[in-house]
C-alpha cells in the first residue's frame, strides 16, 4: 500500500484531486488515484535542463568568469564548482514543485499572497523591456566582428530580435529544445577547444579546488557562485519540464538527471573560461573590457596568438552563447507571462479556483495563446528604441533593483513552498535541499545589495 506521502504526491500530480486550494497552507489529502509509475531516467530524454542552462549562460556571464580568471588565476576555481551545485539545487527545487504538485511556479507564488503578483507584474514588464535590447545587442556584436563592414550593430541587433521572434512564434518547445541543443554543442566544443589551446596547468587547476579568498576577491567569488546560469529563466525550468511532457511525480528521477547533466555542462563552460582567463590573460597581465565587449577583446587576443581560425571559432561560440540566451528568454519568460495572465484572469473570474491545468503547457496551448505572443512582441519591438537611445536613468535604476531582487525572491519562495502543506509530504525539502536553498538565498541577498549599491543613483 502506498504511504500517505506517496498518495499525496499522486493526487498533486495533475493539479486536481486531493490538493489544497491555493493559499490554504494545508497539507494535501490522500485520494484514490494510484501513485504515478516511476519512469526510468534516460540520457536520451535530457533536454529541458540544457535549455535553461544555455539560456542562463550569456555573454556577460562568460566575461565575468574570464575577468575572474585574469585577476586571480585558478584560485577561484572552487567557487565555480560551488556555483554549479547552487544552480542544481535551485533548478531541482523548481522542477520538483511542478512535478509534485501539478501546479506552476507562478501558481505557487500567487498562493503566498497578492504581493507576489504585484512584484512579478512590475518585474516582468520592466525587465523584458530592457533585456530585449541587451539580448539583441549581445547577439549582434559577434556578427559585426565575423562580417566586418557588412551591416551595422543596430541593424544586426534588429535582425537577431526578429529572428528570435519568428523562430519562437512558429515553433513549439520540441523544436526550441533541438536548436538549443545545437547551440550548446557549439558552445561546448568552442570553449573547450580554446581552453585546450591555451594549455592549462593541471597542478594549479587542482590547487584551485581548495577554498581560498585572495585579497579583493570576495565580489568575484560571489559572482562566480551566483552569476553564471542564474536568471529569471531558472523559474521557467518547470514550464519546460512540463512542455517536454513530464507532468507528474513519476518523472522526478528523469528531471533530476536532466538537471544535473545540464548544470554540470554549465560548470564545464565556467571552468574552461576560467582557464582561458588564467592562462591567456593572468600570466600576461592582459586586461579585457567589461560586458560583452570583453569577448571581442578576447577574440582579438586569440587572433594575435593562435591565428584567425581560432578567433573566428571563438566568435561563433560567442554568437551561440548570446543567441541561445535570446531564444531561451523569448520562449521561457513568455511562458511565465502567459501563465501569469491566465491565472490572474481565472482568479478574477472565479475567486481562488479555476486555474488552468498544467497540462496546457505540455500540449503547447500556451505557446499559441495571446499573452504568450503578446509578450514575445514586447520583448522584441519596444526595446528596439533603446538601441538608438541611452537607457533612461529611471529605467536603469528600476531594472537594476528588480533584477537584483529576483534570485533572492526565487530562492526564498521555493523554501517557503517546499516546506509547507502546499507540497505533498513525500516531495518536501530535506535537510540538504533546505541548506542549499538557504545558502543560495543568502548568497543572492549579498549580491543583490552589492548590485543595488553599484547602480548610478
Beta strands, then each sheet from edge to edge (+ up, - down):
end
